[in-house]
């Protein structure tokens, strides 16, 4: 019984030490989010960055291309009356990444930009 308990404990320790990537872990792919909130919606819009206008989040990526894809995906805005727009910048292994046309802001080329940005309620 003691051996079984010891083995279970060692197995648990080995699993807890296994390498895995969580969004809050620092990885090679850093994505900087900068949001522009709709008027009066700052608290809700900035909630995803712990109440700040800008924040850095890390995404699992094994290449610059994967990091670029993660940056482009971060441009999605499904809170049309809360967040007016976003600027997304990315680095891979500390080096700035650019879009295919050479822009720093991945949202500048976001295909659904017209559909998802600048839709704050007009007062």
Protein Blocks (a to p, Z undefined) as FASTA:
>chain_A
ZZmmmmmmmmmmmmmmpccddfklccfbdcdddddddehilmmmmmmngopabdcddddd
fbfklmmmmmmmmmpccblklmmbdcddddeehiacddfkopablklmgmklmmmgopac
cZZ
